[in-house]
Amino acid sequence: MRLESPLCLRSIVLVTLALSAAGCCRNVPEETYQVSANGVISGTDLDTIRSEHADAESRCEAACLLIDEASSGDDGLGRTMETVTSCMAMGMEGGPEDPWDPGNTEVTIVCEGEYTEIAFCTGRRPRGHQELQLGERSRG
């Protein structure tokens, strides 16, 4: 028994291509946000940054990203910094002037950066996206 399926398969392919080409999520703009982070790096984190990064700038950026990653859930958005735009490292008070000197057991980081949020496409609805409203049902 031979099935005549080329027409059916062709229709499915054409419909799929048409829907993907007309999707609502084309040209959705991404938004870039400025964020700041500050904190103290010490212990094994500080040792790792010193050993894995050669210069002060890359050490500061790595420390900034580490601090931001540790605190990214604090704002409720779950976002993390993607690029560091400015970073300042300060050693301990009374310690060596170079913050990355092994004599400093703590380094304070103050930095700013950016993260990009990809816009969410909610679908093609005449009234926009609307959450399902569950009505209260009372038995009496």
C-alpha positions as a Python dict, from the first residue, in 0.01 Angstrom:
ca = {
    (1, 'M'): (0, 0, 0),
    (2, 'R'): (148, 330, -106),
    (3, 'L'): (54, 653, 66),
    (4, 'E'): (34, 974, -130),
    (5, 'S'): (212, 1188, 128),
    (6, 'P'): (425, 1438, -71),
    (7, 'L'): (137, 1684, -85),
    (8, 'C'): (74, 1656, 288),
    (9, 'L'): (443, 1695, 371),
    (10, 'R'): (477, 1990, 135),
    (11, 'S'): (180, 2162, 302),
    (12, 'I'): (328, 2113, 647),
    (13, 'V'): (664, 2255, 538),
    (14, 'L'): (503, 2558, 372),
    (15, 'V'): (285, 2634, 673),
    (16, 'T'): (581, 2601, 909),
    (17, 'L'): (796, 2834, 700),
    (18, 'A'): (516, 3088, 667),
    (19, 'L'): (455, 3095, 1042),
    (20, 'S'): (822, 3133, 1127),
    (21, 'A'): (867, 3413, 872),
    (22, 'A'): (567, 3604, 1004),
    (23, 'G'): (650, 3558, 1372),
    (24, 'C'): (610, 3848, 1608),
    (25, 'C'): (955, 3819, 1758),
    (26, 'R'): (1142, 3966, 1465),
    (27, 'N'): (1322, 4294, 1526),
    (28, 'V'): (1250, 4298, 1899),
    (29, 'P'): (1493, 4554, 2044),
    (30, 'E'): (1737, 4461, 2316),
    (31, 'E'): (1776, 4701, 2607),
    (32, 'T'): (2106, 4775, 2778),
    (33, 'Y'): (2104, 4870, 3146),
    (34, 'Q'): (2371, 5028, 3366),
    (35, 'V'): (2437, 4844, 3692),
    (36, 'S'): (2679, 4893, 3977),
    (37, 'A'): (2839, 4653, 4220),
    (38, 'N'): (3064, 4685, 4521),
    (39, 'G'): (3204, 4447, 4775),
    (40, 'V'): (3512, 4294, 4931),
    (41, 'I'): (3719, 4013, 4781),
    (42, 'S'): (3931, 3803, 5014),
    (43, 'G'): (4057, 3451, 5077),
    (44, 'T'): (4064, 3198, 4794),
    (45, 'D'): (3871, 3429, 4559),
    (46, 'L'): (4143, 3693, 4594),
    (47, 'D'): (4421, 3435, 4547),
    (48, 'T'): (4251, 3297, 4235),
    (49, 'I'): (4210, 3642, 4081),
    (50, 'R'): (4575, 3728, 4153),
    (51, 'S'): (4700, 3405, 3994),
    (52, 'E'): (4470, 3398, 3688),
    (53, 'H'): (4497, 3764, 3583),
    (54, 'A'): (4823, 3942, 3506),
    (55, 'D'): (4741, 4314, 3527),
    (56, 'A'): (4546, 4535, 3767),
    (57, 'E'): (4271, 4617, 3515),
    (58, 'S'): (4183, 4256, 3437),
    (59, 'R'): (4199, 4167, 3808),
    (60, 'C'): (3959, 4447, 3893),
    (61, 'E'): (3718, 4342, 3617),
    (62, 'A'): (3728, 3978, 3727),
    (63, 'A'): (3664, 4078, 4088),
    (64, 'C'): (3378, 4305, 3979),
    (65, 'L'): (3210, 4026, 3782),
    (66, 'L'): (3255, 3788, 4075),
    (67, 'I'): (3094, 4033, 4320),
    (68, 'D'): (2809, 4104, 4079),
    (69, 'E'): (2749, 3733, 4020),
    (70, 'A'): (2732, 3671, 4394),
    (71, 'S'): (2478, 3950, 4443),
    (72, 'S'): (2278, 3920, 4118),
    (73, 'G'): (1983, 3756, 4291),
    (74, 'D'): (1953, 4041, 4542),
    (75, 'D'): (1760, 4269, 4306),
    (76, 'G'): (1507, 4001, 4219),
    (77, 'L'): (1585, 4025, 3848),
    (78, 'G'): (1842, 3748, 3829),
    (79, 'R'): (2056, 3952, 3592),
    (80, 'T'): (2434, 3948, 3576),
    (81, 'M'): (2677, 4208, 3448),
    (82, 'E'): (2815, 4133, 3101),
    (83, 'T'): (3074, 4408, 3058),
    (84, 'V'): (3259, 4624, 3309),
    (85, 'T'): (3269, 4993, 3215),
    (86, 'S'): (3459, 5127, 3517),
    (87, 'C'): (3632, 4962, 3810),
    (88, 'M'): (3826, 5078, 4114),
    (89, 'A'): (4014, 4853, 4358),
    (90, 'M'): (4128, 4964, 4703),
    (91, 'G'): (4356, 4774, 4938),
    (92, 'M'): (4322, 4755, 5314),
    (93, 'E'): (4367, 5068, 5520),
    (94, 'G'): (4730, 5086, 5630),
    (95, 'G'): (4828, 4811, 5385),
    (96, 'P'): (5040, 4830, 5071),
    (97, 'E'): (4943, 5097, 4819),
    (98, 'D'): (4893, 4844, 4537),
    (99, 'P'): (4558, 4677, 4610),
    (100, 'W'): (4674, 4355, 4441),
    (101, 'D'): (4990, 4328, 4654),
    (102, 'P'): (4993, 3999, 4850),
    (103, 'G'): (5025, 4210, 5167),
    (104, 'N'): (4658, 4304, 5127),
    (105, 'T'): (4433, 4024, 5249),
    (106, 'E'): (4120, 4209, 5138),
    (107, 'V'): (4047, 4422, 4831),
    (108, 'T'): (3743, 4649, 4813),
    (109, 'I'): (3590, 4675, 4465),
    (110, 'V'): (3360, 4952, 4338),
    (111, 'C'): (3252, 4910, 3977),
    (112, 'E'): (2990, 4979, 3713),
    (113, 'G'): (2893, 4778, 3409),
    (114, 'E'): (2622, 4689, 3163),
    (115, 'Y'): (2392, 4401, 3094),
    (116, 'T'): (2163, 4349, 2798),
    (117, 'E'): (1808, 4230, 2834),
    (118, 'I'): (1653, 4060, 2535),
    (119, 'A'): (1292, 4170, 2501),
    (120, 'F'): (1029, 3905, 2558),
    (121, 'C'): (782, 3841, 2279),
    (122, 'T'): (439, 3771, 2421),
    (123, 'G'): (262, 3676, 2101),
    (124, 'R'): (27, 3832, 1852),
    (125, 'R'): (-276, 3929, 2049),
    (126, 'P'): (-496, 4229, 1973),
    (127, 'R'): (-506, 4338, 2336),
    (128, 'G'): (-150, 4238, 2421),
    (129, 'H'): (-45, 3972, 2666),
    (130, 'Q'): (-293, 3924, 2947),
    (131, 'E'): (-246, 3680, 3230),
    (132, 'L'): (-522, 3433, 3298),
    (133, 'Q'): (-749, 3569, 3570),
    (134, 'L'): (-878, 3298, 3797),
    (135, 'G'): (-1203, 3398, 3958),
    (136, 'E'): (-1281, 3304, 4314),
    (137, 'R'): (-1546, 3045, 4350),
    (138, 'S'): (-1753, 3044, 4661),
    (139, 'R'): (-1969, 2759, 4780),
    (140, 'G'): (-2197, 2962, 4986),
}
